[in-house]
């Protein structure tokens, strides 16, 4: 059963920002979908099983942004 978790990301301002976050988060094992918007700062992560928030936040950090679960 798929699980979707939402995060608020700060620091994004353009499509390149979105792509950077999407790329890093997509590399997490079990992730099946990533929806990210620089305009709203919203990130939705769909996965096969619940993910550790710290793993998602670390991936967003690797892309150069900050995230918190919303």
Residue, then its C-alpha position, 0 to 999 in steps of 0.5 A: x500500500x502506497x504512503x504519501x508524506x508531505x513536507x514544507x521546503x524553504x529556499x526553492x525559487x525556480x524549476x531548477x530548484x524543484x528538479x534538484x529536490x526531485x532528483x535527490x528524493x527520488x533516489x531514496x529506496x522505496x520512493x515511487x513518486x515525488x511532487x514538488x512546487x517551488x511556488x508553494x514550497x510543497x513536497x509530497x513523497x509517495x513510497x511503498x512503505x512509510x519513510x523515515x522523515x530524517x532520510x527525506x529531510x537529508x535528501x532535501x538538504x543534499x539538494x541545498x534546501x531545508x525541509x520539515x514535515x507538514 
